[in-house]
Amino acid sequence: MARILYVEDHPPAQYLMDAIISEMTAHELLLASSGAEAEQLAESFPPDLYILDLDLPDTDGLRLAETLRAAHPAPVILVSAYAEAVDEAALDDMHYLAKPLEPDHVADTIRRALAG
């Protein structure tokens, strides 16, 4: 079973990700609405995968990815509605999903990220 931490401050996006991951077997989804909340959850329940929105109320997803992975290394999927704002070089070894999220593409990206 994989524990996935999804950091997103937009409730409809949280509901969609919950529905997608519910369809996938053997995964536990943890939800956080801010970077600070994500750090607390990751400390208490270290995840196997991070899915981070790039535009969060208290930080940006790239900065949060560095912070989280320094404490608890795991693959990262970054999510953004603004694909043109993403610097592909900055993604390094991270995966990327553009909004609006397509369930099949999200599930495939999660599987690839978890497979290494």
Biopython code that builds the backbone (N, CA, C, O; Angstrom):
import numpy as np
from Bio.PDB.StructureBuilder import StructureBuilder

atoms = [
    (1, "MET", "N", (0.842, -1.183, 0.000)),
    (1, "MET", "CA", (0.000, 0.000, 0.000)),
    (1, "MET", "C", (0.885, 1.243, 0.000)),
    (1, "MET", "O", (1.849, 1.323, 0.762)),
    (2, "ALA", "N", (0.564, 2.194, -0.840)),
    (2, "ALA", "CA", (1.308, 3.451, -0.903)),
    (2, "ALA", "C", (0.531, 4.537, -0.177)),
    (2, "ALA", "O", (-0.686, 4.654, -0.316)),
    (3, "ARG", "N", (1.253, 5.320, 0.590)),
    (3, "ARG", "CA", (0.666, 6.493, 1.244)),
    (3, "ARG", "C", (1.023, 7.706, 0.375)),
    (3, "ARG", "O", (2.194, 7.968, 0.101)),
    (4, "ILE", "N", (-0.005, 8.432, -0.048)),
    (4, "ILE", "CA", (0.165, 9.576, -0.945)),
    (4, "ILE", "C", (-0.291, 10.837, -0.229)),
    (4, "ILE", "O", (-1.407, 10.906, 0.285)),
    (5, "LEU", "N", (0.593, 11.840, -0.203)),
    (5, "LEU", "CA", (0.255, 13.134, 0.387)),
    (5, "LEU", "C", (-0.028, 14.108, -0.745)),
    (5, "LEU", "O", (0.859, 14.428, -1.536)),
    (6, "TYR", "N", (-1.273, 14.580, -0.820)),
    (6, "TYR", "CA", (-1.692, 15.543, -1.834)),
    (6, "TYR", "C", (-1.877, 16.899, -1.169)),
    (6, "TYR", "O", (-2.666, 17.038, -0.235)),
    (7, "VAL", "N", (-1.147, 17.893, -1.653)),
    (7, "VAL", "CA", (-1.211, 19.237, -1.075)),
    (7, "VAL", "C", (-1.877, 20.151, -2.096)),
    (7, "VAL", "O", (-1.315, 20.460, -3.147)),
    (8, "GLU", "N", (-3.084, 20.570, -1.756)),
    (8, "GLU", "CA", (-3.929, 21.353, -2.674)),
    (8, "GLU", "C", (-4.906, 22.148, -1.828)),
    (8, "GLU", "O", (-5.543, 21.596, -0.930)),
    (9, "ASP", "N", (-5.032, 23.450, -2.108)),
    (9, "ASP", "CA", (-5.931, 24.283, -1.310)),
    (9, "ASP", "C", (-7.308, 24.467, -1.944)),
    (9, "ASP", "O", (-8.151, 25.170, -1.386)),
    (10, "HIS", "N", (-7.544, 23.862, -3.073)),
    (10, "HIS", "CA", (-8.814, 23.997, -3.790)),
    (10, "HIS", "C", (-9.659, 22.726, -3.561)),
    (10, "HIS", "O", (-9.330, 21.675, -4.111)),
    (11, "PRO", "N", (-10.736, 22.801, -2.765)),
    (11, "PRO", "CA", (-11.515, 21.597, -2.428)),
    (11, "PRO", "C", (-11.992, 20.768, -3.627)),
    (11, "PRO", "O", (-11.918, 19.542, -3.550)),
    (12, "PRO", "N", (-12.474, 21.354, -4.727)),
    (12, "PRO", "CA", (-12.886, 20.489, -5.848)),
    (12, "PRO", "C", (-11.735, 19.636, -6.399)),
    (12, "PRO", "O", (-11.948, 18.494, -6.806)),
    (13, "ALA", "N", (-10.528, 20.188, -6.409)),
    (13, "ALA", "CA", (-9.376, 19.405, -6.865)),
    (13, "ALA", "C", (-9.062, 18.290, -5.868)),
    (13, "ALA", "O", (-8.679, 17.189, -6.264)),
    (14, "GLN", "N", (-9.223, 18.577, -4.582)),
    (14, "GLN", "CA", (-9.020, 17.535, -3.562)),
    (14, "GLN", "C", (-10.014, 16.390, -3.755)),
    (14, "GLN", "O", (-9.640, 15.219, -3.677)),
    (15, "TYR", "N", (-11.277, 16.729, -4.007)),
    (15, "TYR", "CA", (-12.308, 15.707, -4.194)),
    (15, "TYR", "C", (-12.012, 14.854, -5.425)),
    (15, "TYR", "O", (-12.180, 13.635, -5.400)),
    (16, "LEU", "N", (-11.572, 15.505, -6.499)),
    (16, "LEU", "CA", (-11.257, 14.765, -7.719)),
    (16, "LEU", "C", (-10.107, 13.793, -7.481)),
    (16, "LEU", "O", (-10.184, 12.632, -7.880)),
    (17, "MET", "N", (-9.043, 14.262, -6.832)),
    (17, "MET", "CA", (-7.898, 13.381, -6.565)),
    (17, "MET", "C", (-8.321, 12.234, -5.653)),
    (17, "MET", "O", (-7.896, 11.096, -5.855)),
    (18, "ASP", "N", (-9.144, 12.517, -4.664)),
    (18, "ASP", "CA", (-9.643, 11.463, -3.778)),
    (18, "ASP", "C", (-10.403, 10.414, -4.577)),
    (18, "ASP", "O", (-10.233, 9.218, -4.342)),
    (19, "ALA", "N", (-11.241, 10.844, -5.519)),
    (19, "ALA", "CA", (-12.004, 9.907, -6.351)),
    (19, "ALA", "C", (-11.078, 9.074, -7.234)),
    (19, "ALA", "O", (-11.293, 7.872, -7.396)),
    (20, "ILE", "N", (-10.056, 9.698, -7.801)),
    (20, "ILE", "CA", (-9.114, 8.976, -8.666)),
    (20, "ILE", "C", (-8.359, 7.926, -7.861)),
    (20, "ILE", "O", (-8.247, 6.776, -8.284)),
    (21, "ILE", "N", (-7.845, 8.321, -6.709)),
    (21, "ILE", "CA", (-7.052, 7.391, -5.903)),
    (21, "ILE", "C", (-7.929, 6.317, -5.284)),
    (21, "ILE", "O", (-7.455, 5.204, -5.053)),
    (22, "SER", "N", (-9.184, 6.612, -5.011)),
    (22, "SER", "CA", (-10.113, 5.595, -4.501)),
    (22, "SER", "C", (-10.294, 4.456, -5.501)),
    (22, "SER", "O", (-10.491, 3.300, -5.124)),
    (23, "GLU", "N", (-10.224, 4.806, -6.770)),
    (23, "GLU", "CA", (-10.362, 3.789, -7.824)),
    (23, "GLU", "C", (-9.130, 2.898, -7.918)),
    (23, "GLU", "O", (-9.215, 1.759, -8.378)),
    (24, "MET", "N", (-8.004, 3.409, -7.490)),
    (24, "MET", "CA", (-6.762, 2.638, -7.488)),
    (24, "MET", "C", (-6.727, 1.846, -6.185)),
    (24, "MET", "O", (-7.048, 2.403, -5.135)),
    (25, "THR", "N", (-6.364, 0.618, -6.213)),
    (25, "THR", "CA", (-6.366, -0.183, -4.991)),
    (25, "THR", "C", (-5.083, 0.024, -4.193)),
    (25, "THR", "O", (-4.035, 0.363, -4.743)),
    (26, "ALA", "N", (-5.189, -0.183, -2.922)),
    (26, "ALA", "CA", (-4.052, -0.212, -1.999)),
    (26, "ALA", "C", (-3.308, 1.109, -1.867)),
    (26, "ALA", "O", (-2.091, 1.111, -1.680)),
    (27, "HIS", "N", (-4.005, 2.220, -1.960)),
    (27, "HIS", "CA", (-3.370, 3.516, -1.728)),
    (27, "HIS", "C", (-4.149, 4.274, -0.660)),
    (27, "HIS", "O", (-5.379, 4.238, -0.618)),
    (28, "GLU", "N", (-3.407, 4.958, 0.196)),
    (28, "GLU", "CA", (-4.001, 5.804, 1.226)),
    (28, "GLU", "C", (-3.702, 7.249, 0.863)),
    (28, "GLU", "O", (-2.552, 7.590, 0.586)),
    (29, "LEU", "N", (-4.710, 8.098, 0.861)),
    (29, "LEU", "CA", (-4.545, 9.501, 0.509)),
    (29, "LEU", "C", (-4.610, 10.369, 1.758)),
    (29, "LEU", "O", (-5.559, 10.288, 2.538)),
    (30, "LEU", "N", (-3.592, 11.197, 1.934)),
    (30, "LEU", "CA", (-3.582, 12.217, 2.970)),
    (30, "LEU", "C", (-3.737, 13.558, 2.273)),
    (30, "LEU", "O", (-3.077, 13.806, 1.264)),
    (31, "LEU", "N", (-4.593, 14.427, 2.791)),
    (31, "LEU", "CA", (-4.837, 15.729, 2.179)),
    (31, "LEU", "C", (-4.346, 16.853, 3.074)),
    (31, "LEU", "O", (-4.567, 16.844, 4.285)),
    (32, "ALA", "N", (-3.672, 17.824, 2.458)),
    (32, "ALA", "CA", (-3.245, 19.025, 3.156)),
    (32, "ALA", "C", (-3.603, 20.220, 2.285)),
    (32, "ALA", "O", (-3.579, 20.131, 1.057)),
    (33, "SER", "N", (-3.936, 21.339, 2.923)),
    (33, "SER", "CA", (-4.323, 22.544, 2.197)),
    (33, "SER", "C", (-3.232, 23.602, 2.155)),
    (33, "SER", "O", (-3.396, 24.637, 1.509)),
    (34, "SER", "N", (-2.114, 23.351, 2.844)),
    (34, "SER", "CA", (-1.020, 24.325, 2.883)),
    (34, "SER", "C", (0.304, 23.602, 3.064)),
    (34, "SER", "O", (0.345, 22.420, 3.403)),
    (35, "GLY", "N", (1.373, 24.329, 2.833)),
    (35, "GLY", "CA", (2.695, 23.757, 3.039)),
    (35, "GLY", "C", (2.933, 23.392, 4.487)),
    (35, "GLY", "O", (3.496, 22.337, 4.779)),
    (36, "ALA", "N", (2.510, 24.254, 5.398)),
    (36, "ALA", "CA", (2.698, 23.990, 6.824)),
    (36, "ALA", "C", (1.967, 22.716, 7.251)),
    (36, "ALA", "O", (2.511, 21.896, 7.991)),
    (37, "GLU", "N", (0.740, 22.561, 6.782)),
    (37, "GLU", "CA", (-0.031, 21.353, 7.102)),
    (37, "GLU", "C", (0.635, 20.124, 6.493)),
    (37, "GLU", "O", (0.666, 19.062, 7.114)),
    (38, "ALA", "N", (1.167, 20.263, 5.286)),
    (38, "ALA", "CA", (1.846, 19.145, 4.626)),
    (38, "ALA", "C", (3.073, 18.699, 5.415)),
    (38, "ALA", "O", (3.322, 17.503, 5.569)),
    (39, "GLU", "N", (3.832, 19.662, 5.909)),
    (39, "GLU", "CA", (5.025, 19.321, 6.686)),
    (39, "GLU", "C", (4.655, 18.544, 7.950)),
    (39, "GLU", "O", (5.341, 17.589, 8.315)),
    (40, "GLN", "N", (3.572, 18.951, 8.619)),
    (40, "GLN", "CA", (3.127, 18.251, 9.825)),
    (40, "GLN", "C", (2.675, 16.831, 9.494)),
    (40, "GLN", "O", (3.031, 15.881, 10.192)),
    (41, "LEU", "N", (1.889, 16.691, 8.425)),
    (41, "LEU", "CA", (1.427, 15.357, 8.039)),
    (41, "LEU", "C", (2.589, 14.452, 7.649)),
    (41, "LEU", "O", (2.636, 13.289, 8.049)),
    (42, "ALA", "N", (3.530, 14.988, 6.866)),
    (42, "ALA", "CA", (4.673, 14.185, 6.425)),
    (42, "ALA", "C", (5.521, 13.735, 7.608)),
    (42, "ALA", "O", (6.091, 12.644, 7.587)),
    (43, "GLU", "N", (5.603, 14.563, 8.627)),
    (43, "GLU", "CA", (6.362, 14.192, 9.824)),
    (43, "GLU", "C", (5.670, 13.048, 10.570)),
    (43, "GLU", "O", (6.327, 12.116, 11.033)),
    (44, "SER", "N", (4.361, 13.122, 10.680)),
    (44, "SER", "CA", (3.606, 12.098, 11.412)),
    (44, "SER", "C", (3.382, 10.826, 10.600)),
    (44, "SER", "O", (3.392, 9.722, 11.145)),
    (45, "PHE", "N", (3.180, 10.991, 9.291)),
    (45, "PHE", "CA", (2.856, 9.868, 8.411)),
    (45, "PHE", "C", (3.694, 9.980, 7.139)),
    (45, "PHE", "O", (3.178, 10.418, 6.111)),
    (46, "PRO", "N", (4.977, 9.595, 7.179)),
    (46, "PRO", "CA", (5.833, 9.763, 6.007)),
    (46, "PRO", "C", (5.225, 9.105, 4.761)),
    (46, "PRO", "O", (4.905, 7.916, 4.775)),
    (47, "PRO", "N", (5.071, 9.884, 3.690)),
    (47, "PRO", "CA", (4.432, 9.353, 2.485)),
    (47, "PRO", "C", (5.410, 8.634, 1.552)),
    (47, "PRO", "O", (6.628, 8.792, 1.638)),
    (48, "ASP", "N", (4.824, 7.847, 0.667)),
    (48, "ASP", "CA", (5.578, 7.178, -0.392)),
    (48, "ASP", "C", (5.596, 8.017, -1.658)),
    (48, "ASP", "O", (6.391, 7.763, -2.563)),
    (49, "LEU", "N", (4.714, 9.027, -1.727)),
    (49, "LEU", "CA", (4.594, 9.893, -2.891)),
    (49, "LEU", "C", (3.992, 11.219, -2.462)),
    (49, "LEU", "O", (3.057, 11.265, -1.663)),
    (50, "TYR", "N", (4.549, 12.306, -3.013)),
    (50, "TYR", "CA", (3.985, 13.638, -2.820)),
    (50, "TYR", "C", (3.332, 14.080, -4.122)),
    (50, "TYR", "O", (3.910, 13.909, -5.196)),
    (51, "ILE", "N", (2.137, 14.645, -4.036)),
    (51, "ILE", "CA", (1.504, 15.323, -5.164)),
    (51, "ILE", "C", (1.253, 16.746, -4.674)),
    (51, "ILE", "O", (0.476, 16.965, -3.745)),
    (52, "LEU", "N", (1.921, 17.711, -5.312)),
    (52, "LEU", "CA", (1.929, 19.079, -4.804)),
    (52, "LEU", "C", (1.444, 20.063, -5.852)),
    (52, "LEU", "O", (1.935, 20.085, -6.981)),
    (53, "ASP", "N", (0.481, 20.871, -5.465)),
    (53, "ASP", "CA", (0.070, 21.968, -6.327)),
    (53, "ASP", "C", (1.186, 23.010, -6.304)),
    (53, "ASP", "O", (1.795, 23.246, -5.260)),
    (54, "LEU", "N", (1.452, 23.628, -7.439)),
    (54, "LEU", "CA", (2.508, 24.636, -7.492)),
    (54, "LEU", "C", (2.126, 25.937, -6.803)),
    (54, "LEU", "O", (2.998, 26.652, -6.310)),
    (55, "ASP", "N", (0.851, 26.251, -6.761)),
    (55, "ASP", "CA", (0.389, 27.532, -6.225)),
    (55, "ASP", "C", (-0.377, 27.300, -4.925)),
    (55, "ASP", "O", (-1.581, 27.043, -4.934)),
    (56, "LEU", "N", (0.346, 27.396, -3.805)),
    (56, "LEU", "CA", (-0.254, 27.180, -2.486)),
    (56, "LEU", "C", (-0.311, 28.499, -1.730)),
    (56, "LEU", "O", (0.438, 29.423, -2.048)),
    (57, "PRO", "N", (-1.190, 28.602, -0.732)),
    (57, "PRO", "CA", (-1.350, 29.882, -0.036)),
    (57, "PRO", "C", (-0.109, 30.343, 0.730)),
    (57, "PRO", "O", (0.096, 31.547, 0.887)),
    (58, "ASP", "N", (0.722, 29.416, 1.210)),
    (58, "ASP", "CA", (1.857, 29.809, 2.045)),
    (58, "ASP", "C", (3.226, 29.497, 1.438)),
    (58, "ASP", "O", (4.251, 29.815, 2.040)),
    (59, "THR", "N", (3.256, 28.883, 0.261)),
    (59, "THR", "CA", (4.526, 28.542, -0.385)),
    (59, "THR", "C", (4.233, 28.117, -1.816)),
    (59, "THR", "O", (3.078, 28.067, -2.238)),
    (60, "ASP", "N", (5.292, 27.812, -2.557)),
    (60, "ASP", "CA", (5.058, 27.239, -3.880)),
    (60, "ASP", "C", (5.494, 25.780, -3.852)),
    (60, "ASP", "O", (6.299, 25.373, -3.013)),
    (61, "GLY", "N", (4.956, 25.009, -4.773)),
    (61, "GLY", "CA", (5.171, 23.566, -4.785)),
    (61, "GLY", "C", (6.622, 23.149, -4.920)),
    (61, "GLY", "O", (7.032, 22.162, -4.310)),
    (62, "LEU", "N", (7.417, 23.879, -5.707)),
    (62, "LEU", "CA", (8.830, 23.519, -5.863)),
    (62, "LEU", "C", (9.585, 23.679, -4.550)),
    (62, "LEU", "O", (10.366, 22.808, -4.168)),
    (63, "ARG", "N", (9.353, 24.780, -3.868)),
    (63, "ARG", "CA", (10.009, 25.006, -2.577)),
    (63, "ARG", "C", (9.560, 23.955, -1.566)),
    (63, "ARG", "O", (10.371, 23.421, -0.810)),
    (64, "LEU", "N", (8.260, 23.665, -1.559)),
    (64, "LEU", "CA", (7.735, 22.661, -0.636)),
    (64, "LEU", "C", (8.312, 21.277, -0.941)),
    (64, "LEU", "O", (8.617, 20.516, -0.023)),
    (65, "ALA", "N", (8.462, 20.951, -2.220)),
    (65, "ALA", "CA", (9.051, 19.660, -2.603)),
    (65, "ALA", "C", (10.441, 19.507, -2.001)),
    (65, "ALA", "O", (10.767, 18.448, -1.466)),
    (66, "GLU", "N", (11.255, 20.539, -2.081)),
    (66, "GLU", "CA", (12.602, 20.491, -1.508)),
    (66, "GLU", "C", (12.551, 20.257, -0.009)),
    (66, "GLU", "O", (13.286, 19.425, 0.523)),
    (67, "THR", "N", (11.682, 20.991, 0.668)),
    (67, "THR", "CA", (11.565, 20.876, 2.122)),
    (67, "THR", "C", (11.107, 19.482, 2.536)),
    (67, "THR", "O", (11.700, 18.863, 3.420)),
    (68, "LEU", "N", (10.052, 18.991, 1.895)),
    (68, "LEU", "CA", (9.507, 17.683, 2.251)),
    (68, "LEU", "C", (10.499, 16.564, 1.954)),
    (68, "LEU", "O", (10.707, 15.676, 2.781)),
    (69, "ARG", "N", (11.106, 16.609, 0.779)),
    (69, "ARG", "CA", (12.032, 15.536, 0.401)),
    (69, "ARG", "C", (13.303, 15.542, 1.228)),
    (69, "ARG", "O", (13.941, 14.500, 1.376)),
    (70, "ALA", "N", (13.689, 16.696, 1.774)),
    (70, "ALA", "CA", (14.867, 16.739, 2.637)),
    (70, "ALA", "C", (14.626, 15.937, 3.916)),
    (70, "ALA", "O", (15.539, 15.293, 4.434)),
    (71, "ALA", "N", (13.404, 15.980, 4.415)),
    (71, "ALA", "CA", (13.062, 15.261, 5.646)),
    (71, "ALA", "C", (12.630, 13.825, 5.379)),
    (71, "ALA", "O", (12.982, 12.917, 6.132)),
    (72, "HIS", "N", (11.869, 13.619, 4.308)),
    (72, "HIS", "CA", (11.315, 12.296, 3.987)),
    (72, "HIS", "C", (11.358, 12.103, 2.469)),
    (72, "HIS", "O", (10.398, 12.445, 1.779)),
    (73, "PRO", "N", (12.453, 11.562, 1.947)),
    (73, "PRO", "CA", (12.579, 11.401, 0.494)),
    (73, "PRO", "C", (11.465, 10.534, -0.090)),
    (73, "PRO", "O", (11.154, 9.462, 0.430)),
    (74, "ALA", "N", (10.873, 11.021, -1.179)),
    (74, "ALA", "CA", (9.829, 10.296, -1.909)),
    (74, "ALA", "C", (9.668, 10.972, -3.267)),
    (74, "ALA", "O", (10.017, 12.143, -3.421)),
    (75, "PRO", "N", (9.146, 10.249, -4.245)),
    (75, "PRO", "CA", (8.898, 10.867, -5.548)),
    (75, "PRO", "C", (7.884, 12.004, -5.427)),
    (75, "PRO", "O", (7.075, 12.045, -4.500)),
    (76, "VAL", "N", (7.953, 12.929, -6.394)),
    (76, "VAL", "CA", (7.078, 14.103, -6.399)),
    (76, "VAL", "C", (6.384, 14.228, -7.746)),
    (76, "VAL", "O", (6.994, 14.060, -8.802)),
    (77, "ILE", "N", (5.085, 14.528, -7.679)),
    (77, "ILE", "CA", (4.314, 14.934, -8.849)),
    (77, "ILE", "C", (3.857, 16.363, -8.574)),
    (77, "ILE", "O", (3.187, 16.623, -7.576)),
    (78, "LEU", "N", (4.220, 17.286, -9.461)),
    (78, "LEU", "CA", (3.769, 18.662, -9.346)),
    (78, "LEU", "C", (2.546, 18.860, -10.220)),
    (78, "LEU", "O", (2.451, 18.288, -11.306)),
    (79, "VAL", "N", (1.603, 19.675, -9.742)),
    (79, "VAL", "CA", (0.349, 19.924, -10.450)),
    (79, "VAL", "C", (0.171, 21.433, -10.600)),
    (79, "VAL", "O", (0.410, 22.192, -9.662)),
    (80, "SER", "N", (-0.256, 21.861, -11.800)),
    (80, "SER", "CA", (-0.503, 23.284, -11.999)),
    (80, "SER", "C", (-1.524, 23.507, -13.094)),
    (80, "SER", "O", (-1.598, 22.749, -14.061)),
    (81, "ALA", "N", (-2.306, 24.552, -12.930)),
    (81, "ALA", "CA", (-3.241, 24.976, -13.973)),
    (81, "ALA", "C", (-2.541, 25.863, -14.980)),
    (81, "ALA", "O", (-3.102, 26.170, -16.032)),
    (82, "TYR", "N", (-1.324, 26.280, -14.673)),
    (82, "TYR", "CA", (-0.591, 27.213, -15.521)),
    (82, "TYR", "C", (0.632, 26.532, -16.120)),
    (82, "TYR", "O", (1.758, 26.778, -15.689)),
    (83, "ALA", "N", (0.410, 25.681, -17.105)),
    (83, "ALA", "CA", (1.487, 24.899, -17.709)),
    (83, "ALA", "C", (2.606, 25.775, -18.246)),
    (83, "ALA", "O", (3.775, 25.399, -18.166)),
    (84, "GLU", "N", (2.270, 26.932, -18.791)),
    (84, "GLU", "CA", (3.298, 27.799, -19.365)),
    (84, "GLU", "C", (4.204, 28.398, -18.300)),
    (84, "GLU", "O", (5.292, 28.876, -18.619)),
    (85, "ALA", "N", (3.783, 28.381, -17.057)),
    (85, "ALA", "CA", (4.586, 28.948, -15.973)),
    (85, "ALA", "C", (5.590, 27.946, -15.419)),
    (85, "ALA", "O", (6.412, 28.304, -14.575)),
    (86, "VAL", "N", (5.540, 26.706, -15.873)),
    (86, "VAL", "CA", (6.402, 25.663, -15.331)),
    (86, "VAL", "C", (7.720, 25.634, -16.100)),
    (86, "VAL", "O", (7.738, 25.486, -17.322)),
    (87, "ASP", "N", (8.806, 25.776, -15.374)),
    (87, "ASP", "CA", (10.139, 25.669, -15.949)),
    (87, "ASP", "C", (10.520, 24.187, -15.932)),
    (87, "ASP", "O", (10.825, 23.629, -14.879)),
    (88, "GLU", "N", (10.498, 23.563, -17.098)),
    (88, "GLU", "CA", (10.763, 22.124, -17.189)),
    (88, "GLU", "C", (12.111, 21.748, -16.565)),
    (88, "GLU", "O", (12.232, 20.678, -15.969)),
    (89, "ALA", "N", (13.119, 22.605, -16.692)),
    (89, "ALA", "CA", (14.434, 22.317, -16.126)),
    (89, "ALA", "C", (14.383, 22.261, -14.600)),
    (89, "ALA", "O", (15.135, 21.511, -13.978)),
    (90, "ALA", "N", (13.495, 23.056, -13.998)),
    (90, "ALA", "CA", (13.383, 23.082, -12.538)),
    (90, "ALA", "C", (12.743, 21.812, -11.983)),
    (90, "ALA", "O", (12.868, 21.515, -10.795)),
    (91, "LEU", "N", (12.060, 21.069, -12.844)),
    (91, "LEU", "CA", (11.378, 19.862, -12.377)),
    (91, "LEU", "C", (12.353, 18.747, -12.036)),
    (91, "LEU", "O", (12.041, 17.876, -11.225)),
    (92, "ASP", "N", (13.525, 18.767, -12.645)),
    (92, "ASP", "CA", (14.560, 17.778, -12.369)),
    (92, "ASP", "C", (13.991, 16.365, -12.499)),
    (92, "ASP", "O", (13.661, 15.939, -13.606)),
    (93, "ASP", "N", (13.871, 15.639, -11.398)),
    (93, "ASP", "CA", (13.385, 14.256, -11.442)),
    (93, "ASP", "C", (11.916, 14.141, -11.047)),
    (93, "ASP", "O", (11.435, 13.046, -10.756)),
    (94, "MET", "N", (11.198, 15.270, -11.034)),
    (94, "MET", "CA", (9.794, 15.261, -10.636)),
    (94, "MET", "C", (8.879, 15.060, -11.843)),
    (94, "MET", "O", (9.230, 15.406, -12.971)),
    (95, "HIS", "N", (7.721, 14.504, -11.588)),
    (95, "HIS", "CA", (6.694, 14.344, -12.613)),
    (95, "HIS", "C", (5.815, 15.587, -12.605)),
    (95, "HIS", "O", (5.831, 16.360, -11.647)),
    (96, "TYR", "N", (5.045, 15.779, -13.682)),
    (96, "TYR", "CA", (4.215, 16.976, -13.791)),
    (96, "TYR", "C", (2.851, 16.625, -14.371)),
    (96, "TYR", "O", (2.748, 15.844, -15.317)),
    (97, "LEU", "N", (1.802, 17.215, -13.791)),
    (97, "LEU", "CA", (0.437, 17.083, -14.299)),
    (97, "LEU", "C", (-0.146, 18.479, -14.496)),
    (97, "LEU", "O", (-0.027, 19.343, -13.627)),
    (98, "ALA", "N", (-0.777, 18.685, -15.647)),
    (98, "ALA", "CA", (-1.444, 19.961, -15.914)),
    (98, "ALA", "C", (-2.928, 19.820, -15.609)),
    (98, "ALA", "O", (-3.545, 18.794, -15.895)),
    (99, "LYS", "N", (-3.488, 20.875, -15.019)),
    (99, "LYS", "CA", (-4.929, 20.920, -14.792)),
    (99, "LYS", "C", (-5.586, 21.425, -16.060)),
    (99, "LYS", "O", (-4.965, 22.214, -16.773)),
    (100, "PRO", "N", (-6.785, 21.025, -16.380)),
    (100, "PRO", "CA", (-7.639, 20.134, -15.581)),
    (100, "PRO", "C", (-7.108, 18.699, -15.605)),
    (100, "PRO", "O", (-6.598, 18.219, -16.618)),
    (101, "LEU", "N", (-7.244, 18.044, -14.472)),
    (101, "LEU", "CA", (-6.736, 16.684, -14.327)),
    (101, "LEU", "C", (-7.609, 15.682, -15.063)),
    (101, "LEU", "O", (-8.836, 15.715, -14.967)),
    (102, "GLU", "N", (-6.962, 14.798, -15.794)),
    (102, "GLU", "CA", (-7.649, 13.706, -16.486)),
    (102, "GLU", "C", (-7.390, 12.437, -15.681)),
    (102, "GLU", "O", (-6.235, 12.036, -15.539)),
    (103, "PRO", "N", (-8.422, 11.796, -15.153)),
    (103, "PRO", "CA", (-8.247, 10.662, -14.246)),
    (103, "PRO", "C", (-7.298, 9.574, -14.745)),
    (103, "PRO", "O", (-6.445, 9.119, -13.982)),
    (104, "ASP", "N", (-7.419, 9.151, -15.988)),
    (104, "ASP", "CA", (-6.534, 8.089, -16.479)),
    (104, "ASP", "C", (-5.079, 8.534, -16.501)),
    (104, "ASP", "O", (-4.185, 7.758, -16.165)),
    (105, "HIS", "N", (-4.840, 9.777, -16.894)),
    (105, "HIS", "CA", (-3.471, 10.301, -16.936)),
    (105, "HIS", "C", (-2.896, 10.437, -15.520)),
    (105, "HIS", "O", (-1.722, 10.150, -15.288)),
    (106, "VAL", "N", (-3.730, 10.875, -14.587)),
    (106, "VAL", "CA", (-3.296, 10.990, -13.192)),
    (106, "VAL", "C", (-2.908, 9.610, -12.654)),
    (106, "VAL", "O", (-1.844, 9.456, -12.056)),
    (107, "ALA", "N", (-3.758, 8.618, -12.863)),
    (107, "ALA", "CA", (-3.481, 7.263, -12.376)),
    (107, "ALA", "C", (-2.191, 6.714, -12.986)),
    (107, "ALA", "O", (-1.383, 6.107, -12.283)),
    (108, "ASP", "N", (-1.993, 6.923, -14.286)),
    (108, "ASP", "CA", (-0.766, 6.453, -14.944)),
    (108, "ASP", "C", (0.468, 7.149, -14.374)),
    (108, "ASP", "O", (1.498, 6.510, -14.158)),
    (109, "THR", "N", (0.369, 8.442, -14.133)),
    (109, "THR", "CA", (1.502, 9.200, -13.584)),
    (109, "THR", "C", (1.820, 8.735, -12.170)),
    (109, "THR", "O", (2.991, 8.618, -11.811)),
    (110, "ILE", "N", (0.808, 8.472, -11.371)),
    (110, "ILE", "CA", (1.027, 7.950, -10.022)),
    (110, "ILE", "C", (1.734, 6.605, -10.079)),
    (110, "ILE", "O", (2.686, 6.376, -9.334)),
    (111, "ARG", "N", (1.282, 5.716, -10.951)),
    (111, "ARG", "CA", (1.915, 4.402, -11.080)),
    (111, "ARG", "C", (3.381, 4.538, -11.495)),
    (111, "ARG", "O", (4.243, 3.858, -10.939)),
    (112, "ARG", "N", (3.673, 5.410, -12.468)),
    (112, "ARG", "CA", (5.059, 5.614, -12.918)),
    (112, "ARG", "C", (5.921, 6.176, -11.796)),
    (112, "ARG", "O", (7.046, 5.725, -11.582)),
    (113, "ALA", "N", (5.387, 7.160, -11.081)),
    (113, "ALA", "CA", (6.149, 7.772, -9.993)),
    (113, "ALA", "C", (6.468, 6.767, -8.886)),
    (113, "ALA", "O", (7.583, 6.753, -8.363)),
    (114, "LEU", "N", (5.506, 5.939, -8.533)),
    (114, "LEU", "CA", (5.714, 4.948, -7.483)),
    (114, "LEU", "C", (6.653, 3.824, -7.926)),
    (114, "LEU", "O", (7.344, 3.221, -7.104)),
    (115, "ALA", "N", (6.669, 3.550, -9.226)),
    (115, "ALA", "CA", (7.536, 2.483, -9.761)),
    (115, "ALA", "C", (9.001, 2.923, -9.797)),
    (115, "ALA", "O", (9.903, 2.093, -9.912)),
    (116, "GLY", "N", (9.226, 4.222, -9.699)),
    (116, "GLY", "CA", (10.589, 4.719, -9.671)),
    (116, "GLY", "C", (11.035, 5.137, -10.998)),
    (116, "GLY", "O", (12.171, 5.586, -11.154)),
]
sb = StructureBuilder()
sb.init_structure("model")
sb.init_model(0)
sb.init_chain("A")
sb.init_seg("    ")
for serial, (resi, resn, name, xyz) in enumerate(atoms, 1):
    if name == "N":
        sb.init_residue(resn, " ", resi, " ")
    sb.init_atom(name, np.array(xyz, "f"), 0.0, 1.0, " ", f" {name:<3s}", serial, name[0])
structure = sb.get_structure()
